[in-house]
Amino acid sequence: MDLVHPQLAAFAAVLEEGSFEAAGRRLSVTSSAVSQRIKALEDRLGQVLVVRQPPCRPTPAGELLLRRVRPMQTLEAEALTDFLPEKNLSALARPIAIAVNSDSLATWFLPALAQLNRQYGYLFDVRVDDQDHTLHLLRDGSVLGAVTSEAAALQGCEVQALGAMRYQAIAAPDFVTRYFPAGVDAASLALAPMIVFNRKDELQWRFVRRVTRARLAPPMHYLPTATGFVEAAALGLGWCLAPESLVQPALAAGSIALIAPERWLDVHLYWQHAAVRSATLQNISAEIRRAAPTSLRSKGK
């Protein structure tokens, strides 16, 4: 049972599933019926809403509409739960889309999702991106909320401070001896292989800029794994920044060392979500705020 208009449901399903065929399977209708509903919606609004190339994605007008539809779907699920309590599980069957950075997912975020699932039965559709880029997923309507490094609230959204994730620069002890015998400076950083998550990852570059203003082009590895960073450093692949909660066990075991013990990088994180009066979003926000201090530092610490 859907309270949201079938045209809007088809529109959201195409963008969530990536194709008209997959959306039809989810809605138990033909892909032709999905196409007709979206075409009728576009005619009503006088705007093209979906780029019809796999995977389907929203046009700028579609992004604006999707930002409105996402909260409607959440409120729909809550209404169905209120009026059809015997169908509670089916009302909550649609996963809640949330964006988070990889390091949060690897440290403190998963326990929050597990607690929300145990307590409320929520399902989640987690999108992972760099903390400097997760807000784009909220802006274009792909998610209802995002863990982000952006403190300024998007229009129609609320923002709550979570704390700072502290990153420490690490490498294997013999790597430190080889590349940083006299400490960390422009000359040593230019020669030492550096590990970055992907081409969006700016953390290592921010650290380099704190140490030196020189224009450097060090050897680089691209390694898209948050938990694998510490292991890669311990194996001597290069130096990198990693969250202190992931670093501490390896430091204690002596498999890695800090390349600059007196320097670190704090990244402040925020939870932004659609500003609607939704019990679901309130529950999610409360649990995220409760879980964050297990790995994030509060202001002044």
SELUM-735476 format. One record per residue (C-alpha): residue in one letter; x, y, z. Coordinates in steps of 0.05 Angstrom, whole numbers, padded with zeros to 5 digits, always signed. Last residue first. Example, Ala and Ser with C-alpha at 12.3 -4.5 7.8 and 13.67 -1.06 7.14 Angstrom:
SELUM-735476
S+00273-00021+00143A+00246-00090+00156
END
This chain:
SELUM-735476
K+00795+00357+00470G+00768+00429+00462K+00706+00409+00423S+00687+00336+00430R+00731+00283+00400L+00702+00229+00355S+00708+00154+00365T+00658+00134+00419P+00631+00206+00418A+00593+00191+00352A+00547+00137+00379R+00498+00181+00418R+00494+00234+00364I+00481+00179+00312E+00427+00149+00358A+00391+00215+00367S+00393+00231+00293I+00365+00164+00273N+00308+00169+00323Q+00291+00240+00302L+00295+00221+00229T+00245+00164+00241A+00200+00207+00284S+00194+00256+00226R+00180+00330+00232V+00218+00348+00169A+00284+00385+00163A+00321+00338+00116H+00386+00315+00147Q+00455+00339+00163W+00500+00305+00214Y+00567+00341+00224L+00640+00322+00226H+00701+00362+00245V+00766+00336+00216D+00826+00340+00262L+00895+00330+00233W+00956+00310+00272R+01026+00335+00289E+01071+00326+00349P+01082+00252+00336A+01106+00264+00264I+01120+00197+00229L+01078+00160+00281A+01099+00088+00284I+01070+00022+00258S+01076-00052+00276G+01095-00036+00347A+01037-00074+00378A+01014-00012+00416L+01018+00029+00352A+00978-00024+00315P+00924-00023+00369Q+00922+00054+00370V+00916+00068+00295L+00843+00049+00283S+00818+00094+00340E+00867+00148+00317P+00835+00152+00249A+00886+00142+00193L+00934+00187+00155C+00983+00156+00107W+01055+00132+00097G+01076+00080+00046L+01072+00007+00027G+01114-00013+00087L+01070-00071+00110A+01049-00033+00171A+01026+00024+00127A+00984-00023+00085E+00955-00054+00149V+00936+00014+00176F+00904+00036+00110G+00866-00030+00102T+00811-00009+00151A+00792+00051+00108T+00797+00016+00041P+00803+00050-00027L+00879+00044-00037Y+00910+00092-00087H+00986+00089-00080M+01027+00152-00091P+01099+00173-00106P+01107+00246-00083A+01091+00307-00126L+01104+00366-00081R+01091+00441-00088A+01123+00469-00025R+01080+00499+00029T+01107+00451+00081V+01084+00415+00144R+01012+00439+00145R+01008+00433+00070V+01030+00360+00074F+00975+00346+00125R+00923+00376+00079W+00950+00334+00022Q+00943+00271+00063L+00871+00288+00079E+00849+00308+00009D+00818+00242-00014K+00777+00254-00076R+00827+00218-00120N+00821+00155-00078F+00840+00129-00009V+00910+00158-00009I+00976+00124+00008M+01040+00165+00002P+01108+00140-00022A+01165+00180+00011L+01207+00223-00036A+01172+00291-00035L+01153+00282+00038S+01227+00275+00057A+01248+00340+00022A+01188+00380+00046D+01198+00361+00119V+01184+00303+00167G+01241+00283+00213A+01315+00272+00204P+01311+00197+00190F+01244+00206+00154Y+01248+00162+00092R+01287+00100+00114T+01278+00102+00189V+01203+00118+00181F+01196+00061+00131D+01232+00015+00181P+01180+00034+00234A+01121+00023+00187A+01082+00086+00172I+01033+00133+00206A+01005+00203+00204Q+00949+00211+00255Y+00878+00231+00241R+00831+00258+00294M+00756+00254+00279A+00723+00316+00308G+00655+00319+00339L+00582+00307+00320A+00556+00377+00305Q+00483+00379+00284V+00454+00406+00219E+00382+00415+00196C+00360+00416+00124G+00312+00456+00079Q+00368+00497+00048L+00434+00462+00062A+00463+00473+00130A+00533+00503+00136A+00578+00457+00177E+00605+00416+00118S+00650+00358+00141T+00593+00310+00127V+00553+00253+00156A+00492+00253+00111G+00416+00250+00115L+00356+00234+00073V+00396+00208+00013S+00397+00213-00063G+00362+00280-00063D+00414+00319-00102R+00435+00361-00042L+00438+00301+00005L+00484+00263-00042H+00525+00326-00052L+00533+00330+00023T+00574+00266+00021H+00630+00302-00016D+00677+00330+00036Q+00666+00270+00081D+00690+00226+00023D+00636+00179-00002V+00596+00118+00021R+00522+00109+00008V+00484+00067+00060D+00415+00040+00042F+00388+00023+00111L+00333-00020+00141Y+00298+00003+00204G+00271-00050+00252Y+00260+00001+00308Q+00303-00022+00366R+00346-00075+00335N+00354-00038+00269L+00369+00028+00304Q+00421-00007+00348A+00455-00038+00288L+00456+00028+00251A+00489+00062+00310P+00539+00005+00318L+00558+00015+00244F+00576+00089+00251W+00633+00087+00301T+00697+00063+00267A+00696+00035+00196L+00633+00073+00175S+00663+00136+00203D+00726+00124+00162S+00687+00111+00098N+00647+00175+00099V+00572+00171+00108A+00510+00179+00065I+00441+00154+00087A+00384+00123+00047I+00330+00091+00090P+00313+00022+00063R+00240+00010+00043A+00213-00048+00085L+00189-00004+00142A+00115-00009+00124S+00124-00083+00111L+00150-00093+00182N+00093-00054+00214K+00037-00089+00178E-00003-00104+00241P+00006-00032+00261L-00034-00008+00201F-00055+00063+00218D+00007+00085+00257T+00057+00042+00217L+00026+00066+00152A+00034+00138+00175E+00108+00126+00193A+00122+00094+00125E+00088+00153+00090L+00129+00203+00131T+00192+00169+00106Q+00167+00169+00035M+00150+00243+00039P+00220+00258+00066R+00250+00228+00002V+00199+00261-00045R+00220+00333-00032R+00295+00322-00044L+00274+00280-00104L+00238+00340-00134L+00299+00385-00131E+00344+00330-00159G+00294+00317-00215A+00296+00391-00235P+00372+00386-00239T+00364+00322-00280P+00360+00258-00239R+00399+00195-00255C+00384+00131-00292P+00442+00082-00292P+00438+00072-00349Q+00415+00130-00393R+00345+00160-00389V+00364+00224-00352V+00303+00233-00307L+00263+00295-00289V+00248+00331-00355Q+00206+00391-00335G+00136+00416-00350L+00111+00394-00282R+00050+00357-00306D+00085+00332-00369E+00143+00306-00327L+00095+00270-00282A+00059+00239-00342K+00126+00217-00371I+00145+00187-00303R+00080+00148-00300Q+00086+00124-00372S+00157+00100-00361V+00137+00060-00299A+00079+00029-00337S+00126+00010-00394S+00174-00021-00343T+00117-00067-00323V+00087-00065-00253S+00105-00100-00188L+00134-00036-00157R+00202-00067-00145R+00202-00104-00211G+00181-00041-00248A+00237-00001-00215A+00287-00054-00238E+00261-00049-00310F+00259+00028-00309S+00332+00031-00288G+00378+00055-00233E+00342+00023-00173E+00339+00086-00130L+00329+00134-00188V+00275+00091-00221A+00241+00079-00153A+00237+00152-00137F+00202+00169-00202A+00156+00109-00197A+00135+00129-00127L+00123+00201-00151Q+00078+00177-00207P+00043+00128-00160H+00025+00186-00112V+00052+00174-00042L+00003+00136+00002D+00027+00068-00020M+00000+00000+00000
END
